[in-house]
Amino acid sequence: MGAVPTADAVRTRAELATLRPELVGPYDRALPRAEAEILARLRGALAREPLPGIAARGTLADGITDPVLLVRRLGWPETFRAEIANSVANLALAYADPPPPAPRPLLDTGADLATLEQLVLDGHPLHPCCRTRAGMTVADVLAYAPEHRPTLRLHRLRVPADRWYGEGPPVLLAHPWQAPRLRERHPWLTPDGETGPVRPLMSLRTVDTGTGVHIKTAVDVQMTSAVRTVSPAAVHNGPRLSALLRDLTAGSPLSVPAEYAAGAVLIDGHPDRHLAHLHRQAPAVRPGETVVPLAALAAADPYDGRPLLLHAATDPYAWWHDLTHLLFPPLLAVLDRGVALEAHGQNTLVVLDGGRPVRIVYRDLGGVRVSPARLRAAGVDPPPLIGDLPTDDPYALRTKLAAALATVTMQLVAVLEGGGADPAKLWATAAAAVASAGTKDAAALLREPLPVKATTAMRLAADPLDDVWTHLDNPMGHP
């Protein structure tokens, strides 16, 4: 059954005719590819996730090429159908506006982090809402979304001193999409100019200043699984957690950039997630090094359209050995000491020297879990944290780390397999890296089914922010 363009797709095309007429033809050609990509994510969810109203998983999607039609057939809410339609339209827009051709492979040029992050067109590899930008117009998406490679400036909004919570002067750094909406609701916010030019990273609301600092802002837009605000917990916990992790990772090939100068506006006496920001150190690199998120390694190099990873991993088995032995043991060591990092492909970066992995950087502490009991056993006093971060449940801690790692590991193994590598050898190398950590969590990770986040089930749940897990056969498991 052929796909009929949705209202989102039609509207996107109409707006492009005015904004970027040269993209109309590429958009029309990209739309079937975008529909196929979102449909594949939905089919994957049907095959593995605990989803509502599914009796005959194998036949519901037969003959359907339109993901929106599939959602309707499944009887899922109209709100979810709208998100899927928006995701298709924006993914087609990303495909229609790829980076310009490059004369050399980008990793050979020492490309900066923002340039490499903005290569990612597909978004989350499993989530069907991977390119949802609900609430943004096409002009907004072109102006602010990282896949369209914009440069912008944050707005400085001066806040009355008695309404400010956090470090630093009472000045809110607001995303340019967010700022006019905040001022309309809160006219006592006073414009105080703009920052210098910044570039959005993979997370649209986090920007690179080009001066060694990243700034995380609030943007009231539904993107993938959530509206991207900066919670009071993030403002409170970020500096404390990054200080803790600096101690836990000392001497390790894994580092965690400091979060600092976090602040929020008080509304009715409480820090408001819609009016908040935090600063984060950018990953530090030495001359000749390049830093890149693991997810971006699957992105197409503008040089020849091949994934960046295939340019870096000229010897895939040696490269994969280096990466997994840098990545898994320190993450498991930190888990053993009390902190489960959500090490997915956007949060986890690898530093390359001559294309070979030499260090790991983990950023963004919002999704971690912290075990006070494990910290105390390691001789560390737990910091005062708020929100849902603390837990001593070993399964919850292990799953938080393992599910994120599983998703990006599967993605990278698939890329290397596409380049001719044997996936069984790659998974055996990953298993050896996990085993070398020598912890109880490592043994469980090799023994238990592999958890992944059930992203579609979460999106359809009453509370879409509650974690829901599904499990896959473990390719690292012992026979």
Order of alpha helices (4+ residues) and beta strands (2+ residues): alpha-alpha-alpha-alpha-alpha-alpha-alpha-beta-beta-beta-alpha-beta-beta-beta-beta-beta-alpha-beta-beta-beta-beta-alpha-alpha-beta-beta-beta-beta-alpha-alpha-alpha-alpha-beta-alpha-beta
